[in-house]
Amino acid sequence: MKKYDNKVCVGIDYIKWHSYASKQDISIDLEQNIHTLISGMSGSGKSTSLLYYIVKLYFAFCSESLFIFADFKQDDQFKPLRSCKNYFAYKNCVNALDIVYEKMHLRQEGVDKSRTPIVLVFDEYVAFILSLEKKQKEEVTSKIGEILMLGRSLKVSLVLACQRPDASVFPQGSRVNFGVIIVLGSAIKSIYDMVLPKELTMDTNYKFDAGEGVILLQSRDLKFIKFPIVINNERLYEICQEALNGKCKIEAKPQS
């Protein structure tokens, strides 16, 4: 297996582009920033940016990685992905999480000694959590919290997308484990307050277009980001389909 690229360009600097028409890349370090939280209200460009983000990770991680997509809302924008073997929708989203959680434990136990990247992409994560009954909600958020805390060394990562990243749907303190936090569109102050450290303030007068917003790296490095405008949507979907039909096999846990 080829070693994957640590540095990945995910967008360009919003200020440099709009002020000077200069393209300055914004990159993430996949060794440091393994988990991603993407927030954006309707019309913020979150869905397209999420697909683009999958493509960038897939190219970086190589074809032997395992990508799993949980699509709670079954957004029409993700319709071309529904035939993929690693696509899960609505109530089956819990199965997507269980597969990734089980895979992580196989690595913890030493049964699976591989470290090919595993990525769970979860759209409308908050809406999914709020749809669950109390007991199942506690079980699911506990698993999410465990992956957030342990996933880095085991090469298991989460990309969670939602409209409002309320603290109530994450185990206490677990949001600090997101190395990348992205807020797209012109968000209200309360959303910035949810995800930005208290020492970082955000001017809500910015009028971001779709695919534009802020990105916070390692809870301290705040930048303004613009995701590229995707011209060839057909190719975008083709690559995402390839990622979700990957070759990586999911081993069954041995019976004790």
N, C-alpha and C positions, 0 to 999 in steps of 0.2 A: 504494500500500500504506500502511495506517495504521501509524504508529509504535507499537511495542508498549510495554506498561507495564513500567517497570523494577522497581518494587516489587511483590512478590507475597506475599500472606499464605498460608502453607502450614500453619499450625496455631496453637495457642494455648499460652500459658505454663502448663506443668504445675503449677508451684508455686503460681501465683496461683489457678489453678482449684481445686486440691485444698485449699488453705489458706483461701482467701477466697471461693470460688465466683465469681471474677471472670474474665471473658474478656479477656485481653490478647493481642493478635495477635503472632505471630512471623512476620516477613516476611524475604524474601531479596531482594537487589539483583541482578537478572539481568545487569547490566553488570559486576559484580564477581564474581559466583558462577555462572559458566556451567556448570561440571561438578559433578555430584552423585554421591556414593557412599552407598548405603543398605545397612546391614547388619542382619540380624535372623535369629535362629534360628527353627526351626519353631514356629508358634503366637504369634509376636511381632506379627502383624498386618502383616507386610512387604508381602504381595501387595495387600491392600486399600489400604494407604498408597501403594503405588507407582501404582495406578490413579488415586487421588485426586491424586497429584503430577502425573501426566500431564495431568489435566483442568485443574489450575491453570496449568500451563505453556501449554497449548493456548489457554486464554482470554486469557492475557497476550500470547502471540506472534501471535495472530490466525489466521484460517483459511488464510492463504497459506503458513504454515509447513509443513515436511515432518517428519513423525514416522514413525520406523521402529522396530518392536518385534521384538527377538530373544528368543525364549522357549525356552531350551535344554531345560528339564525338561518343557515342555508341561504346566504346572500346570493342573489342571481349573478353577481360578479364572479363568484367561484363555481358557477355551474359547470364550466369545462373540466373541473377537477373531480366531479362526482363519480366518474368511472374508475378513478385511480384506486389501487388496492389498499393504499394507506390513507384513504380519505374516510372520515367518520362524521356523521351529521346528527344534529339534534340530541336525542337521548343517548345515542351511541357514542357521544363524545366522552362519556365516562370510560368506555372501553379503550379509547385512544390513550387516556391517562394511565389506565391500568397496565397497558402494554409497556409504556415507557418506564413506569414505576417498577414493574417486574424486571425489566431489562437492567435497570440500575442496581437492583438487589442481586441479580446474578453476578454482576461485576463486583459488588461488595463481598459476596461469598466466595469469590475466586473461581466460580464455575465458568464465567465468561471472562477471559483474560484479555480480550480485545479492547481497544480504545478507539474504534472508529466512531466518529461523532454521531450522536443521536439527538435529533431536534424535534421537539413537540411544538407545533405552531397551533395556537388556540385563539380563534376569533370569537369575539363577544364573550370573553371569559366571565366577566362580572354578571352578565345576564344569565349565563349558565348556572353560576353558583346560586344566584337568587332564586332560581327555579327549583332548587333541591329542597327536600325536607331536611329538618334540623340534623338528624343523625348522619344522613348521607353527605350533607354539606360539611360537617365536621370531618368526616373521613376524607373527602376530596381535598379540602383546604389543608389538611394535615399532610397528605401526599405531596401537594404542591410545595408546601413549606419545606418538606424533606428534600425534594429535588433542588429547590433553591439553595439550600444549605450545603448539600453534598455533591451536587451535579458537576461542579467545576473540575475536580480531580478525576472524575469518572467519565468525563466528556459527554455528559448528558445535559442538554440545555433547553430552556423554555423561551418561546417567543409568544408572549401573551398580549392580545389586542383587545381593547375595550373602549367604551365611551368615557366612563368616569371610573378611575382606579381607586374606588373607595377602600379604605383601610380594613373595613369589616369583612372583606372577602379574602383577606390574606392573614395567615398566622401573625401574631404580634411581632413586629420588628422585621418580618421577612422581606419587606419591600427594599430594605437596604442591600439585599443580595442581587438586585438588578444592576448590572454594570452599565446597561444602556437604557435610558428612559427618554422616550420621544413623545412630545405633545404636538400634534398637528392642528392646523387651523387656528382661528382666533378664539382661543379658549377663555372661559371665564376665570376670574381670579381664584376661585375655590379649587379648581383643578390644578393650577400651578401650586397652590398651597399644599395640596395632597402629596405631590411628588418631589418638590424642590426643597432642599435644606433651608432652614430658617434664615441662614445667613445670606442666601441668594434670593434676591427680589426680582420679579418679572414685571416689566411694563406691559400692561394689557392694552395699550393704545396701538400696538402693532396690528395691522390688518393683513394677516397672512392669507394667501390664496391656497387652493387645494395642493397638498403635497409640501407645504411650507410650515415651519414651526421652530421648535427648539429641541435640542438634544443635549442630555446631561450624561456625561461619562464619569463613572466611578464616583458618583455623588459630589463631584467638586468642579468638573470642567464643563461649563455651560456654553453652548454654541448655538447659533441660529443656522438652521439647515434648510436646504431646498432639495427635494428629491427630483430626479430627472423626469421630464415628460416622456412617457412611453409612447413611441410612434407605432412600433410593430407589436401590437397586442397579441397577435397570433403566435409570434415567436415567444413572447413572455409566457403564455399559457403552455406552450410546448415544453419549455424548460421546467416549469413547475410540475407538469405531468411526469416528466422524466424523474424529477426528484422524488415524487410520491409513488413512483413505480420502481423504486430502487432495488438493487440486487441483494441488499443486506437481509439475511434471514433472521427471524426471531426464534430463538431456541425456547423450547418448552422447559419449564422448571422440573428437575428430576424429582420423582416421588421419593419421600422419606420412608 
